[in-house]
Amino acid sequence: MTVPEGVLWRELRKRPGGLKFRRQHPTGAFVIDFYCAAVKLAIEVDGFGHDTAEVIKRDSVKSHFLRSQGIATLRVPAKVVFEDIELVVRRIVQVCEERALRLAGAGRVRSENAHVPLHHPLDGPPPPVGEDLLMRETAYAKINLALHVRRRRDDGYHELETLFAFVDAGDELSASPAAADSLRVVGEFGGVLDDPFGNIVARALSALPHGAGWAVTLEKNLPVAAGLGGGSADAGAIFRLVRDSFGLPEDWHARAAKLGADVPACVASVACIGRGTGTELEPIANDLAGTPVLLVNPRIPLATGPVFKAWDGVDRGPMEGANLREMALCGRNDLEAPALTLVSEIGDVLAALQRTGAWLTRMSGSGATCFALYDSVDERDAAQAAMPAAWWTLAGALR
């Protein structure tokens, strides 16, 4: 028994959660470090040498055999055992409880290894049991409650202050372990993405360790080039899927920022303040969660570059307010005016929304999507029904 195995065994012998564990349990041609027979869970402690191709291949063969026997595997890095043994034990008990529910038929979990960041990133996909291999995630639509452009920087980018918020609907992604990465794009706006290998989802997969590969299906429900951060939201969903299965690398924020300025905010997809190019994030108390919101787009794509180029260069001041609602009401979108010079239909959308009783209407991002916030779902739904049938709409609530 290795030293980290000894440390963990000392805790497991105390029967945390009333669970009984076996040490060095033989199964077929393999020996499991620790085994909980009650929930058919194998616990493997990965030493500091688990980054070689030979060990990775051996562990993969072992995990696949255990899966064929109906045994789930939880991999625990030795480093975490030394750093926080209490966290490890809590996670083990949590997974055992989820397994017990699944085996008893009292509920289903998406994957035995989901939400357990102790899985070693170099060991390939976590081996879920049975046929429930599909992972799902929503790429939540991003809106800018306020977007203040402060100045053009010497590097060609713009210094921003923005108030990110997210709607509880958007694109949908599903993924399953595969021999190599693949991407299939479907949905109303799927045909617009004519380069799947250059798609930001494919680039996000390349940026993160996630085993041999994932077969990903992207259902593109959000319009493209619409000011909703659709591509960034898709990338953020990939980051969350990887986080839940493997954990994210320490430099995840830098990797996200390389994909796009909105991607770091889209990883968590919760209201926050963005500064710099939008990648410098600050938390903010969310007093608008659950607020009914309507998104409307005239079905005219609008690229970001020309809108920023048309900005007049005037700094109209910083964001102000004590909370999210105040900052939104006191804020503005400095890209709205230049966007209107490129797509005049944005003005028609804003005028239509302003007649619906919303307490805030504004263009999102660089356009052409506009949003309206309401005090009630009935008001929102009535507003959606009043929009021209030719326009794209989405009714939801702020997260």
Wavefront OBJ file of the C-alpha trace (Angstrom):
o trace
v 0.000 0.000 0.000
v 1.349 3.405 -0.976
v 1.495 6.300 1.470
v -1.541 8.157 0.019
v -3.495 4.868 -0.034
v -2.610 4.401 3.640
v -3.826 7.907 4.466
v -7.139 7.297 2.709
v -7.573 3.808 4.206
v -7.215 5.229 7.693
v -10.263 7.421 7.016
v -12.298 4.798 5.157
v -11.916 2.337 8.037
v -14.008 4.761 10.094
v -16.952 3.858 7.805
v -17.907 7.444 6.831
v -21.602 7.736 6.049
v -22.073 4.236 7.474
v -20.373 2.769 4.394
v -18.073 -0.223 4.441
v -15.016 -0.354 2.184
v -12.650 -3.178 1.246
v -8.951 -2.711 0.623
v -7.055 -4.315 -2.287
v -10.194 -5.979 -3.628
v -9.569 -8.484 -6.496
v -11.905 -8.274 -9.506
v -11.125 -10.377 -12.544
v -7.485 -9.870 -13.441
v -7.344 -6.565 -11.575
v -7.053 -5.369 -7.987
v -9.078 -2.347 -6.897
v -7.453 0.017 -4.379
v -10.709 0.390 -2.412
v -14.169 -1.024 -3.085
v -17.640 -0.309 -1.697
v -19.698 -3.407 -2.514
v -22.985 -1.836 -1.379
v -22.940 0.639 -4.273
v -20.474 -1.110 -6.622
v -17.956 1.739 -6.553
v -14.208 1.340 -7.125
v -11.908 4.007 -5.709
v -8.501 4.303 -7.350
v -5.742 6.482 -5.909
v -3.637 7.904 -8.737
v -0.005 8.361 -7.753
v 2.347 10.974 -9.064
v 3.405 8.733 -11.958
v -0.035 8.549 -13.559
v 0.946 10.757 -16.489
v 2.785 8.214 -18.639
v 1.252 6.668 -21.729
v 1.723 3.142 -20.363
v -0.078 3.850 -17.085
v -2.851 5.772 -18.833
v -3.455 2.846 -21.185
v -3.419 0.328 -18.312
v -5.888 2.335 -16.245
v -8.168 2.776 -19.253
v -8.302 -0.997 -19.822
v -9.005 -1.541 -16.126
v -11.764 1.067 -16.017
v -13.479 -0.345 -19.081
v -13.422 -3.847 -17.582
v -14.947 -2.572 -14.333
v -17.629 -0.747 -16.288
v -18.515 -3.993 -18.058
v -19.067 -5.498 -14.596
v -21.401 -2.669 -13.560
v -18.765 -1.052 -11.342
v -18.254 2.706 -11.402
v -14.794 4.149 -10.863
v -13.843 7.243 -8.899
v -10.235 8.333 -9.418
v -8.579 10.338 -6.642
v -5.243 12.098 -7.281
v -2.713 11.403 -4.527
v -1.975 15.124 -4.339
v -5.541 15.849 -3.232
v -5.356 13.110 -0.585
v -2.412 14.888 1.000
v -3.841 18.393 0.585
v -7.439 17.887 1.764
v -8.359 14.399 2.962
v -11.649 15.681 4.385
v -12.708 16.896 0.924
v -11.830 13.503 -0.553
v -13.906 11.633 2.019
v -16.867 13.978 1.535
v -16.725 13.436 -2.227
v -16.546 9.670 -1.809
v -19.592 9.666 0.467
v -21.448 11.944 -1.982
v -20.770 9.638 -4.934
v -21.755 6.592 -2.877
v -25.060 8.228 -1.973
v -25.720 9.029 -5.645
v -24.859 5.443 -6.578
v -27.222 4.103 -3.928
v -30.079 6.177 -5.358
v -29.348 5.010 -8.857
v -29.068 1.337 -7.993
v -32.215 1.490 -5.900
v -34.107 3.038 -8.783
v -35.017 6.069 -6.645
v -33.402 8.512 -9.054
v -30.964 8.931 -11.888
v -27.752 10.894 -12.005
v -26.222 12.069 -15.237
v -22.977 10.209 -14.644
v -21.367 8.631 -11.624
v -18.357 10.879 -12.089
v -20.246 14.080 -12.862
v -19.517 16.992 -10.494
v -16.560 15.085 -8.979
v -13.448 17.101 -9.816
v -11.138 14.444 -8.355
v -10.982 12.510 -11.634
v -7.433 12.689 -13.007
v -7.492 14.678 -16.302
v -4.938 12.365 -17.934
v -6.914 9.195 -17.398
v -9.388 9.644 -20.238
v -13.155 9.993 -19.921
v -14.701 9.052 -16.563
v -16.202 5.573 -16.957
v -19.946 5.908 -16.303
v -22.011 2.774 -15.825
v -24.656 1.471 -18.215
v -26.081 3.346 -21.156
v -26.286 6.808 -19.556
v -23.214 8.159 -21.369
v -24.665 11.384 -22.744
v -23.721 14.683 -21.108
v -25.914 17.718 -21.730
v -25.437 21.431 -21.174
v -27.265 24.625 -22.143
v -25.265 27.477 -23.666
v -27.121 30.361 -22.013
v -27.728 33.450 -24.125
v -25.628 36.393 -22.985
v -26.951 39.942 -22.884
v -25.244 43.187 -21.925
v -27.487 45.126 -19.545
v -25.022 47.966 -20.047
v -21.980 48.359 -22.301
v -19.782 51.427 -21.883
v -16.932 51.896 -24.359
v -14.320 54.059 -22.641
v -11.450 54.323 -25.136
v -9.555 52.748 -27.996
v -6.389 51.059 -26.784
v -3.001 51.116 -28.463
v -3.308 47.383 -29.201
v -6.378 48.001 -31.334
v -8.885 46.719 -28.769
v -11.336 48.827 -26.794
v -11.457 49.450 -23.054
v -14.907 48.425 -21.850
v -17.159 48.384 -18.829
v -20.055 45.997 -19.217
v -22.772 44.375 -17.168
v -23.136 40.745 -18.198
v -26.397 38.887 -17.612
v -27.629 35.537 -18.875
v -30.970 34.164 -20.000
v -32.120 30.707 -18.898
v -32.248 29.416 -22.492
v -29.974 29.225 -25.516
v -28.130 26.693 -27.624
v -28.067 23.074 -26.461
v -25.002 20.831 -26.433
v -24.702 17.101 -25.883
v -21.469 15.124 -25.696
v -20.401 11.531 -25.246
v -16.953 9.906 -24.971
v -15.444 8.947 -28.334
v -12.150 7.878 -29.885
v -11.632 11.404 -31.255
v -13.338 14.788 -31.182
v -16.187 15.392 -33.609
v -18.785 18.126 -33.965
v -22.239 17.970 -35.524
v -24.239 21.199 -35.821
v -28.046 21.139 -36.088
v -30.886 23.520 -35.280
v -32.505 26.569 -36.857
v -29.228 28.460 -37.222
v -26.960 25.458 -37.681
v -26.635 26.015 -41.415
v -24.972 29.387 -40.848
v -21.907 27.697 -39.336
v -20.265 26.401 -42.508
v -16.862 25.638 -40.946
v -17.430 23.134 -38.099
v -13.689 22.583 -37.585
v -13.128 26.309 -37.088
v -16.171 26.555 -34.832
v -15.420 27.893 -31.374
v -16.777 24.658 -29.860
v -14.089 22.674 -31.679
v -11.459 25.177 -30.543
v -12.708 24.969 -26.946
v -12.361 21.176 -27.072
v -8.804 21.560 -28.350
v -8.011 23.956 -25.514
v -8.963 21.580 -22.677
v -7.894 18.055 -21.618
v -10.921 15.761 -21.838
v -9.644 12.298 -22.615
v -9.371 10.716 -26.046
v -12.245 12.689 -27.509
v -15.891 13.717 -27.381
v -18.628 13.438 -29.973
v -20.463 16.753 -29.607
v -23.790 17.802 -31.072
v -24.546 21.525 -31.067
v -28.184 22.530 -31.475
v -27.890 26.108 -32.689
v -31.018 27.903 -31.453
v -29.529 31.401 -31.147
v -28.967 33.611 -34.199
v -25.352 34.113 -35.257
v -23.641 37.528 -35.157
v -26.486 38.782 -32.995
v -24.954 40.329 -29.857
v -25.914 37.309 -27.721
v -22.447 35.789 -27.361
v -23.761 32.617 -28.982
v -20.360 31.209 -29.910
v -18.883 32.295 -26.596
v -21.822 30.722 -24.771
v -21.222 27.474 -26.662
v -17.570 27.517 -25.621
v -18.580 28.271 -22.027
v -20.840 25.211 -22.071
v -17.904 23.049 -23.175
v -15.848 24.426 -20.278
v -18.624 23.462 -17.851
v -18.899 19.961 -19.293
v -15.145 19.483 -18.903
v -15.255 20.995 -15.413
v -17.951 18.582 -14.287
v -16.163 15.531 -15.700
v -12.486 16.291 -15.160
v -12.079 19.623 -13.440
v -10.601 22.645 -15.219
v -6.868 23.431 -15.418
v -5.639 26.250 -13.226
v -5.167 28.534 -16.233
v -8.707 27.987 -17.543
v -9.453 31.721 -17.529
v -6.515 32.478 -19.829
v -7.506 29.628 -22.137
v -11.076 30.938 -22.253
v -9.941 34.501 -22.966
v -7.889 33.301 -25.949
v -11.090 31.974 -27.508
v -12.985 35.259 -27.148
v -13.502 38.212 -24.841
v -16.938 37.011 -23.700
v -15.931 33.399 -23.068
v -14.650 33.791 -19.465
v -17.987 35.318 -18.402
v -19.882 32.605 -20.283
v -18.121 29.818 -18.382
v -20.038 30.570 -15.172
v -22.911 32.266 -17.054
v -23.949 34.348 -14.040
v -24.388 38.103 -13.789
v -21.083 39.939 -13.357
v -19.152 43.057 -14.304
v -16.623 42.878 -17.128
v -13.759 45.313 -17.579
v -10.787 45.635 -19.901
v -11.812 43.886 -23.105
v -14.509 42.159 -21.059
v -12.302 39.418 -19.652
v -11.573 41.045 -16.277
v -14.554 39.879 -14.239
v -15.970 41.142 -10.965
v -18.836 39.494 -9.033
v -22.003 41.441 -8.327
v -25.067 40.691 -6.221
v -27.799 39.546 -8.590
v -31.074 41.229 -7.642
v -32.512 40.569 -11.114
v -32.464 36.758 -11.091
v -35.793 35.451 -12.368
v -36.729 38.702 -14.138
v -38.841 37.977 -17.257
v -36.905 38.899 -20.418
v -37.729 38.987 -24.115
v -35.060 38.844 -26.831
v -35.877 40.100 -30.327
v -33.724 40.029 -33.462
v -34.783 41.313 -36.924
v -32.973 38.316 -38.458
v -30.184 40.500 -39.771
v -26.639 39.395 -38.790
v -24.291 42.160 -37.689
v -20.554 41.565 -37.309
v -18.859 43.063 -34.261
v -15.869 44.640 -36.025
v -17.709 47.220 -38.148
v -19.786 48.334 -35.152
v -16.737 49.054 -33.018
v -15.105 50.779 -35.996
v -18.124 53.079 -36.291
v -17.991 54.114 -32.597
v -17.433 57.871 -32.336
v -14.652 57.599 -29.740
v -16.451 59.680 -27.086
v -16.098 58.473 -23.483
v -19.493 59.007 -21.895
v -18.443 57.947 -18.422
v -18.340 54.875 -16.164
v -21.139 52.618 -14.961
v -22.890 53.731 -11.783
v -25.320 52.193 -9.305
v -25.420 50.230 -6.062
v -26.875 47.029 -7.499
v -27.581 45.258 -10.783
v -30.937 46.971 -11.373
v -29.613 50.455 -10.697
v -26.534 49.900 -12.858
v -28.715 48.652 -15.708
v -31.135 51.586 -15.461
v -28.336 54.132 -15.207
v -26.292 52.482 -17.919
v -26.319 52.566 -21.706
v -24.991 50.723 -24.726
v -22.433 52.877 -26.513
v -22.533 50.554 -29.516
v -26.237 51.110 -30.102
v -25.781 54.333 -32.101
v -23.097 52.968 -34.454
v -25.059 49.737 -34.903
v -28.130 51.756 -35.955
v -26.116 53.361 -38.762
v -25.389 49.856 -40.107
v -28.752 48.150 -39.454
v -31.570 50.662 -39.183
v -34.052 47.866 -38.365
v -32.607 47.844 -34.827
v -34.526 51.077 -34.289
v -37.735 49.355 -35.336
v -37.139 46.572 -32.815
v -36.416 49.008 -29.985
v -39.508 51.079 -30.812
v -41.686 47.965 -30.818
v -40.328 46.824 -27.452
v -40.736 50.276 -25.910
v -44.484 50.075 -26.613
v -44.873 46.875 -24.529
v -44.571 48.243 -20.991
v -41.055 46.967 -20.341
v -39.107 48.746 -17.618
v -35.883 48.471 -19.620
v -35.250 48.085 -23.348
v -31.798 48.105 -24.921
v -29.664 46.593 -27.652
v -27.383 43.783 -26.505
v -23.670 43.739 -27.311
v -22.916 44.917 -30.829
v -26.430 43.984 -32.024
v -28.680 43.408 -33.688
v -30.585 41.620 -30.887
v -32.464 43.847 -28.455
v -33.934 42.877 -25.086
v -36.727 44.026 -22.810
v -37.172 43.364 -19.080
v -40.622 43.043 -17.516
v -42.249 42.895 -14.095
v -44.370 39.873 -15.000
v -44.389 36.836 -17.255
v -47.784 37.842 -18.642
v -46.403 41.190 -19.809
v -43.438 39.464 -21.435
v -45.587 36.880 -23.206
v -48.007 39.530 -24.454
v -45.051 41.499 -25.812
v -43.710 38.439 -27.618
v -47.096 37.849 -29.221
v -47.109 41.455 -30.453
v -43.800 41.192 -32.295
v -43.840 40.789 -36.115
v -43.809 37.138 -37.155
v -40.747 37.724 -39.343
v -38.594 38.584 -36.340
v -36.830 36.011 -34.155
v -37.882 36.061 -30.501
v -37.003 34.208 -27.326
v -38.885 34.516 -24.031
v -37.101 33.541 -20.854
v -35.901 34.741 -17.468
v -32.595 36.099 -16.220
v -30.421 33.593 -14.378
l 1 2 3 4 5 6 7 8 9 10 11 12 13 14 15 16 17 18 19 20 21 22 23 24 25 26 27 28 29 30 31 32 33 34 35 36 37 38 39 40 41 42 43 44 45 46 47 48 49 50 51 52 53 54 55 56 57 58 59 60 61 62 63 64 65 66 67 68 69 70 71 72 73 74 75 76 77 78 79 80 81 82 83 84 85 86 87 88 89 90 91 92 93 94 95 96 97 98 99 100 101 102 103 104 105 106 107 108 109 110 111 112 113 114 115 116 117 118 119 120 121 122 123 124 125 126 127 128 129 130 131 132 133 134 135 136 137 138 139 140 141 142 143 144 145 146 147 148 149 150 151 152 153 154 155 156 157 158 159 160 161 162 163 164 165 166 167 168 169 170 171 172 173 174 175 176 177 178 179 180 181 182 183 184 185 186 187 188 189 190 191 192 193 194 195 196 197 198 199 200 201 202 203 204 205 206 207 208 209 210 211 212 213 214 215 216 217 218 219 220 221 222 223 224 225 226 227 228 229 230 231 232 233 234 235 236 237 238 239 240 241 242 243 244 245 246 247 248 249 250 251 252 253 254 255 256 257 258 259 260 261 262 263 264 265 266 267 268 269 270 271 272 273 274 275 276 277 278 279 280 281 282 283 284 285 286 287 288 289 290 291 292 293 294 295 296 297 298 299 300 301 302 303 304 305 306 307 308 309 310 311 312 313 314 315 316 317 318 319 320 321 322 323 324 325 326 327 328 329 330 331 332 333 334 335 336 337 338 339 340 341 342 343 344 345 346 347 348 349 350 351 352 353 354 355 356 357 358 359 360 361 362 363 364 365 366 367 368 369 370 371 372 373 374 375 376 377 378 379 380 381 382 383 384 385 386 387 388 389 390 391 392 393 394 395 396 397 398 399
